[in-house]
């Protein structure tokens, strides 16, 4: 409890805390988390990103304006009205820079231009202007860990050991092939009598070292062979990459999503990583990446980056892709109590935990930790992105998937958080994993088939209409096939259906804007009502206004929730107002009835 209290309770009054306790007691529950409200420096409101809904767009798959079967920037602009109607605050665009497209944009060959297949810089400016007119900000993806092997920096670095950029990447002579006790990753990668210096493996398969004859050295690549890691121990690299950030900040972007940011540094001694048991999808031993991931040096870089970004007006934001083991580790990426590193590292624990399941026992402690262990900072919750199967498939049971998707949306959008969603999630798009290797486009799936089928399934074209190619493209051949279920699952159909998943998302996002308790209130997780119920209370900052109760039935039984008191006041007949309900959930004076897999949100009047 001492740790939870230390997490901060700015803006939370003693009467509010007592009120939460009365709610819990009346419901036969206990408080699982100390109420926490987001704070801002005196004299200014909380920054926009602290309560934002951010919408990830994968540009290849969103809208094809020129009929080549590949999405582009004008295609994003064309669909801004939909994003505005959804209620989104910012669009995060996955990499749109020139690239050989080995990793579909995450292998960048030029950081300060637009890939011609996506459009031009003028198209980007138009997108910004049109988004701004609709109150939508643009956040761009930034890959700092590595470049493409076709980037000019690497081509120069790889040409010799004496060129000006010779030390811009991680190079090593390797070891003699006769060295005893070598790993499989080393012995399978011998060149000119040399093998890689250690057992490090790429997350995308095979050894993490690639031989370059011109230098007679290996370079390190955490990801694909075509993605050499930059040497962040060289100050010239930091200077160059900070220049790239300034380039885009000067052009008005709202901030950056930082790809794979914990991987910037590697152990300078290049020590072997310990094996963790079993083999990866590519047949090599699993490793504990203690020497190539989340090293302490990265935090110094992030603090300097934060100062750079904060010097610009408009509350620019740094969002980090941070797969971490626990909330305490996540807090360090905020900068702890100092709040001087990332504005919002992604909380992947709730959405992508190894033991994730649609169960209050899984969600409640993670949500409570996010409220109490981040020194008052807002968590950025994530359930969907371009690297993971869609949440409707990961959490669904095959029968109640639509209702479960509404529960997931409620956790994402009714919590005290900033929320990150992904194109297609608000309409219930499904993962469409290829069933044949010859259909796979993602090199991860090509290399790892059949154990690893790649990420194509979560990247299929956006489903706008029930018509040809789902309204994504006029071309009958798109870069990935359109999911045949677009006939039933699409924006056009769901916009006309008041009971659709899209309508549920729009309702929740509207409540975030209009309800004081959702806009800036504290959040308290309650437990004890029933093992199948996840419930929490949102109370406005300072206690001004009604509290809101959120209840999600995650099981197959009909359940009744009886909050006899809210804030210490007995609820007379009709004193609870239902704000949103699924699966026929209802409320009366002192009872909320939750059918199986139902969600209910209500307000005390």
N, C-alpha and C positions, 0 to 999 in steps of 0.2 A: 504493500500500500504506500510505503514511503516513496518508492519509485514512481508510482502513479501520480501522487501529489506533486512530485517534482516536475512532472510533465507539464505543469502549468494549468491555470484555470482563469486566465485573463478574462475580465468582463463577467465572470460568473459570481453572483451575489450569494451570501449565506442563505437568504430566503429561497433562492432558486434551488440550491443544493438540498435544502430541507424539503422543498416541494417534490423534487425527484424521489426523495426517500419515501414520502407519503404515497406517491403513485406506486412505487414498488411494493410497499407494505400492503396497500389496498388490493393489489393484484396477486399477492402471495409470492412476490418476486424479490430478488436482491439486485442491488446495483453492481454491475460488472465493471463499470468504468466511472472514473471521476468526470463530471461534466467539464468540458473545455470549450471555450469560445475563441474564435480567431481574434487576434489583436492587430492593431496597426499603430504606428507611431502617433504620438499626440498631435492633434491638429490636422490629420489627414485620414481619409477613408481607406478601407482595405483595398489593395490593388485588385484590378479586374480579374487577374488570373487566380486569385485565392478562392473564388467561387465559380470559376468558369466551367462551361461545358466545351470541351475540345473534341473536334471531329476529325479523325484521321482519314485522309484521302490517299489511296494508292493510285497515282496518276494514270498508269497503264490501263487501269480497270474501271475508271469512273465514267468517262464520257468521251466518245470518239467523234470529233467535229469534222474530220476530213475523209472519213471512210476508208482509212488504211487498216482498220481492225485493232488499232492501239489507241488508248485514251490519251488525252493531251490537255494543255492548259486552257484553250478555248472551250473544251468540253467541261471543265470544272466551272468556268464562268457561266456557261449555259445553264447550269443547274443550281446557281446561287439562290434562286428564289426558294427552292426546296429546303436548302440549308437554313435560310432565314426563317421559314415557316416552322421548321423543327425547333428553332430557338437557340441555335448554337452560337457561342461567343467567338470561337476561333477555329480555323481550319489548319490542321497540320498536314503539309504536303510532303509525302515521301520523296526521296531525291529526284530532282528534275534536271540535274546538271548533265553535261556531256559525259558519256560513259560507253564503254564497249558492251555494257549490259550483260556481263557475265553473272553478276548478282543483281540484275535488273535495277541498276542505278546506285547501288551501294559500293560500286567500284568506280570512283569518280576520276575522270581524266582532266577536268577543268572546273574549278570551284566557282568561277565568276562568270558563267555563261549558262545558257539554257540548251539542253539537248534538242537538236532540230526535230526529232520525232515528237517532241512535246510542244514545240512552238518556238517563239522568239522572246527576247527580253521585252519587246513591246507587248507581247501577249501577257507576260507576267505583270507588267505595269497596268494593263487593262483589267486583269483579274484583281489586282490590289484595289484599284479605283472602284470597281463594281462591288467588291466585297465591303469596302469602307462605307459606301452609300447605304449598305444594308446593315451596318453596325457589326460587321464581321472582320476580325483580324486574321492576318496570315502569319503562321509560324512555319519556318522551313526546316527541313531535316539537315543536319550537319554531321558529316562523318569525319571525325578527328583522328581516329585510331590508325587509319590506313588510307592509301590511295589506290587507284588502279595501277597496274604495272605498265599502262600506256600513258600515265601522267608524265609530263615533261620532267618533273623532279626525279622520278624514278629512272626514266630513260638515261638521264645524265648520271645519276648515282650508280647505275649498273654498268656504265661504260668503262670505268676504271677505278682504281683505288686512290687516285690523286685528283679527281675532279672536284670543283667547289662544293658539290652536294654529295660527296663520297660518304659522309657520316650522317646523312639525313634519314637513313633507314637502318635497321638492325642487321648488321653483317657479322659473320664469324667464319674463321678458317675451318672450323670443324675439328674432328679428331682423326687420327690414323685408323683405317679400317681394321687394323690388327688389334685395336684396343680391346681388352677383355670386358666381358659382362655388358655388352651393348644390348639395347632394347631392339625389338622387332622394327620399330619405327626408324631406328638408325641403320640396322643392317640391310634393310630393304631400300635404302636411299644412298648408296655408295657412288662416288664420282671421283675419278682420278686418285683412287686410293684413300679418299677422305669420306667420312660419314658426318651427319649432323652432330653438334656438340652435346646434345642431350636427348631425352626421350619425349620432348614436347610434341603434342599432336595438334593438328588443326581441328577446330570444332566442325569443320565441313569434310573431314576425312583425311587420313594419312598423316605423314610427318608434317610438322609445322615449319620445316626448313626446305628451301628450294635452292638448287645449285645454279650458279651463273658462271659459265666458262670464262667470260671476259675478265672477271675478277678472281676466278678460282676461289670463290667463297660462297657460302650459303646466306640467304636472307630469310628472316623470320616472317611468317604470316599466320596470325591467329585464325584467320578465316580462309578464304580460297587462296590457291596458289597465285592467282592474279590480283590479290589484295595485299601487297607488302606493307608491313607495319612501319609507321613512321617512328623515328628515334626521338622521343620527347625529352631525352636527356640532353639533346643538343638545343641550346637556346635559340638558334636560328629557325628551328622547326616551330617552336612556339610563336616566334615573331611573325613568321609567314602565316600560320593558321589564325592568329589573332587579327592579322590584316584581312583575311577572308571574312571573319566575323564583322569587322568594321565595314567592309564592302556592302554587305547585305543590310546591316543596321542603318547605314547611310541611305539605303534605298527604302527604308521605312518598314522593314519586317517587324512583327511584334515580338520576335524571339526565335529561339532555336530548340529543336528536339535533338539531343546529342546522342548519336548512335553509339552503342557499346562503350560508353564512356568509362566504365571501371577498368578497361583493358589497355589504357594508354601506356602503362609502364610494365616492364618485365624485370625479373631478378637480374641485376647486373652480373652476378656470378654464374648465371645460367645453370643453376642446380637442377638436377632431375626432379620431376614432380612425382609425389608418391602415388602408387597405384591404389585405386579405391575398390577394386573387385569387379569381376565380370569384364565384358568387352563392349565396345561401342558399336553402333550400327555398321561400322566399316571394318570391324574385325580386330581392332587394336584394343589393348587394355584400357579400361576407364582410368582416368587420372583425376586426382584432386588438384585443381588448378591454382594452388597456393602461390606459385611463383609467376603467374601470368595474368592474374585477375585481382582487382581491388587492392593494389599495393598502396601504401600510405602516401607515396609521392604525388599521386594524382590529386590529392586534396589541395596541395599548394597551388597547382595549376588552376583548379576550379575557383579558388579564392581570388586569384588574379583575374580570371575570366569574369567572375561576378562583378568585380570593380569596373571592368571595362563595360559590361552591359548596363550596370546601374548608372553609369555616367550619361547615358542617353535618356531623353525624356520619354514619358508615356508608359512607364512600368513595363519595360521589355522583360522577357521571361526566359529563363534557362530551364528546360525540362530534360531530365536524364533518363535514358534507358538503363534501369538499375535492377537487375535480377540479383537479389540479396537474400541471405538466409533467415533474417529476422528483422523486426522493427527497430531494434537497437542499432543494427547496422545501417538501416535506412536513415535514422536520425543523424548519423555522422555525415551523410550526404547533404543534409540541410545545413551542416555546420554546427549541429547541436544547438545550444542555447544562443550562440552568436548569430545564427541564421545568416551566415556569410558565404555559403557555397551555392548549391543549386537552389533555385526558388522552389522547384517541385521535382524531386526524384520520383519516378513511377513506383507506386506500391503494387508490385506484381504478386505479393504474397496472397492477397485475397482471391485474385482471379486465377492464378496459375500455380498454386502450391502443389507439391508432389502428391499430397493426399487430399486434394480438393474434391469435395463432394457437396451436393445440395443438402446441407444439414446444418442446423443451428450450432451444433457442437463444433463444427469446423469454422463457421463464420464469426460467431460471437466473440471469441477471444482475439481474433485478428482485428476485427473492427474496434474492439475496446482498446487494443494496443495502439492502433492508429490514432485514437483520440487522446491517449494519455502519455505516450512515450515519444512525442515529437516536439516537445517544448512549445506547444501551442500552435505549431505550424499546421496548415491544412494538408491532409493526405491527398495524393492524386491517385484515385483508385482506377484500375484497369482490368477489364475482363476480356477484351478482344483487341487483336492487332494482326499485322500482316505475317507474323511468324508462328501463330498458334491456331489450331483448329478453333472454329467459332464456338463461343460459350454456349449457344443453344444446343450444340451437339455434345460438348464436354460435360455439361451439367444435366442435360435432358435425360429422360428415362424412356423415350420413344413413344410414350402415350400422352404425357402431360407437358410436352415440350413448350407449347405456347404459354401456358401458365407459369412454368418455371422461368421462361425468358422474362416474363413480367416481374417475377420476384427478383431476378438478377438485375433488371433495370431499376427496380426500387432500391436495392442496396446501393447501386451506382449513383442514383440521382436524388435519393431522399436522405443520404448521409450528410454529415458535415464534412465536405470534401470539395475538391475540384474533380471533375469527372472527365475521363477520356473514353470516348467511344470510337467505333470503327465503321466505315461505310458498310451499309447492309445490315448491321446489327439492329437498328431500329425497325426494320421490316421483317426480321427473322430469317435472313439469308442463311443457308446451310453450307457446311463444308462439302465440297465436291471433289474428293480425292481421286486421282486417276486410278483406274483398275488395271491398266497395262503400262509396262515400262515405256513402250514406244510413244505414249501420250504425255510423258512427263517433260516439263520444261525446266523445272528447278534443278540445277546441278546437284543439289543435296540429294534429291530423290533419285537422280540418275546414278550417282555414285553409291548410294546406300540401299537401293532396291534389292529385296523386298522388305527388309527390316525397317528401312527409313524411306518413306514414299514422298518426302519433300513437302513443300509449302504451297503448291499450286492450289490445293483445295480451298484455302481461305482467301485466295486472290482472284477468283473468277469475276467476270464483268458484273458491274452493278446492274440490278434488275429494276428498270424504270417502268416498263410496261409489260402487258401480257403478249405483245406482238413479237414480230420477228426480231431476233437478236436482243430481246428484252429492252429495245429502245436504246441500247448502248451504242450501236454502230449500224451503219447501212451496209457494211460488208458482211457477207454470209460466213466469212472465215475470220474469226477474231483471235487475238494472240493466245488466249485460253478459251475453251468452249464455254458458252453460256450454259448455266445450269438449266436443265429442262423444267425444273419446278418453277421457273419464272412465270409460267402461266398462272399460277396461283399466288406466288409470293412476289409482289412488285409494288412499287410506290403508287402507281396510278390506281390500282384496285384498293389498296389500303387507305388512301386518302379519302375515298368515298365511304369507308366503313368506320362508323363511330366506335365500333367494338374491336378494332384492329390493334395489333401490337404497335403500329406507328402512332395511332391515336393515344395509346398509353404513354409512349415516350413523350409525345408533345404535351400531354397533360402534366406529367411529372416535371418537365423542364419549365412549363409555365408556372407551376407551384413554386419552383426554386426562385423565380423572379418576383412573385406576388406575395408569398407568405413570409412575414418577418422571421418566423422560426426556422424556415428553410434557407432564407437568404443569408442570415448571419448568426443563427442561434447555436446553442450548445447541443451536444448529442450524448445521451446516456443509454448504454445498452442495459436491458433488463433481462434477467434470467429467472427461471423457476416456475413459469406458468405451465409449461408442458415441453417435453423434450423435442417436439416437432415445431414449436413456435419460436421464431426469431422476432424480437420486438425491441423498439427503442423509442425514446421520447426526445423531441426537439423543442427547445425553449428559447424564445427570442432573447437577444442580448439585453441585459438589464431587466429582464422579466416584463418588458412592456409588450403586452399582447398575449394571445392564447397559445398554449402549448399544443403540439401536434403529437399524435401517437401513431406509430407505424407498426403493423403486425403482419407477418408472413407465415402462413401455414406451409411447412415444407414436407408434410406427410400426407398419407392417404385417408386420415380419419377426419370426420367433422368435429370441430372443436369450438368451444365457447370461451371467450376471454371476458373477464368481469372486472373492469376497472371501476370500483365503487366510488373512488374519489380521484380527482385530478387537481393537483395543486392545493389539496386540503379542502376543496369545496365539493359537497355532495352534488352529483349530477341529477337534476330533476328530469322529468320526462322530456324527450326530444332535445336534450341539452348537448348531445354529441352530433356534430355535423360530419357526414361522410364526404370526403374530398375526392377520393378515388377508391374504387373497389373492383376486384376481378372475381370471376367464378361465382358470382352471386353472394359475395360477402355482404352482411348487413349489420346495422347497429341499432340498439334501442337505448333506453335511459341508462342502463348500467351493464349492457352485454354486447359484445361483438361476436357475431357468429361467422366462423371461418370454415366454409366447405373445404374439401381436400384441395391443397395447392393454391388456395386463395390468398390474395393480398388485400389489405385494407389500410387506408390512411384516413385519419379523422382529426377533427379540431374540436376543442372544448369551447362552447359559446357562453 
